[in-house]
Amino acid sequence: MTIPSPSQGLEPLRETIARHGLDARKALGQHFLLDPGITARIAALAGDLSGQNVVEVGPGPGGLTRALLDTAAARVVAVEVDTRAVAIIGELAARAEGRLEVVEADAMRLDLTTLCPAPRQVIANLPYNVGTPLLVGWLRQVAAWTRLTLMFQHEVAERICAAPGSAHYGRLGVLAQWTCRCGMLMHIPPGAFSPPPKVHSAVVGLIPHADQPDAALFRAMEQVTAAAFGQRRKMLRGALKALGGESLLAEAGIDGSRRAETLDIAEFDCLARLHVRRAAAA
Ligand SMILES: C[S@@+](CC[C@H](N)C(=O)[O-])C[C@H]1O[C@@H](n2cnc3c(N)ncnc32)[C@H](O)[C@@H]1O
């Protein structure tokens, strides 16, 4: 016997969108995925979701939400700021036998970890305009998540996964790779979306490391990377002047004439730990 999937028998997404007047708004970064083949592939990239609670940010008309309900996830909590989309997800929730909850809120102002107990994951096709600040916020307490499977514009995905020495390597990549194992999982061309964006997109997977920095160390890493990459053409002894410059670098065993993009994650880790220790001793 085949068990019907929760999304079987639902009206096509284009009809749902038209019925609710959900014309895409640029200010909300609305580019919708309507192809169930693509949304199923994204849901599959998150791995086995049995027993996991999933937070989806920005479900829009619910294409990815439908795919998530078709997995073994225990529960899906969808956070959406657009009232029109909230109404659509509310209809879907009414058919989902308690497995879907919709929260009308701005994800930038919400602590997502309060929405469901662990084990939990974030899976989302993020609005381009707030994707980076949302990710940095989640990295601050990333131990709360089993995994994050997130779609960004392709250039942001490249920055998250960039290796030292590459053109895309910078603050975002250091923060992400310092706290998580990061991988580029899937490329998605503009034509897959309605309406199509001007840029390509990519799905990134982030699996938190077992050891995580405390809040003070994370703040120190934000300060060190902001200073180092804020003036990336400068030698580190100049760029890190306000944080101790040559003396900090000498204690870390790093040549002050190097530039930020040549430092690997372990070297940045060393600088952040020294910065915390020096700040505590001051
Ligand atoms: C790129 S669309 C993705 C929609 C849907 N997940 C899909 O794949 O078709 C981004 C969604 O995020 C929502 N959104 C934008 N800013 C948001 C915010 N600050 N908090 C919550 N949702 C937001 C938009 O309304 C939109 O539904």
The ligand as a Gaussian input file, in Angstrom:
#p B3LYP/6-31G(d) Opt

LIG

0 1
 C       12.763000      34.020000      -2.034000
 S       11.121000      33.991000      -1.397000
 C       10.935000      32.265000      -1.091000
 C        9.511000      31.795000      -1.052000
 C        9.332000      30.276000      -0.979000
 N       10.062000      29.692000       0.128000
 C        9.750000      29.621000      -2.259000
 O       10.826000      29.003000      -2.283000
 O        9.015000      29.738000      -3.252000
 C       11.404000      34.699000       0.207000
 C       10.216000      34.678000       1.168000
 O       10.635000      35.284000       2.409000
 C        9.631000      36.180000       2.873000
 N       10.318000      37.190000       3.703000
 C       10.992000      38.286000       3.284000
 N       11.536000      38.940000       4.334000
 C       11.187000      38.220000       5.435000
 C       11.430000      38.394000       6.833000
 N       12.157000      39.429000       7.275000
 N       10.916000      37.480000       7.705000
 C       10.174000      36.435000       7.242000
 N        9.903000      36.222000       5.932000
 C       10.408000      37.102000       5.046000
 C        8.994000      36.732000       1.624000
 O        7.715000      37.243000       1.869000
 C        9.005000      35.475000       0.723000
 O        7.843000      34.723000       0.948000

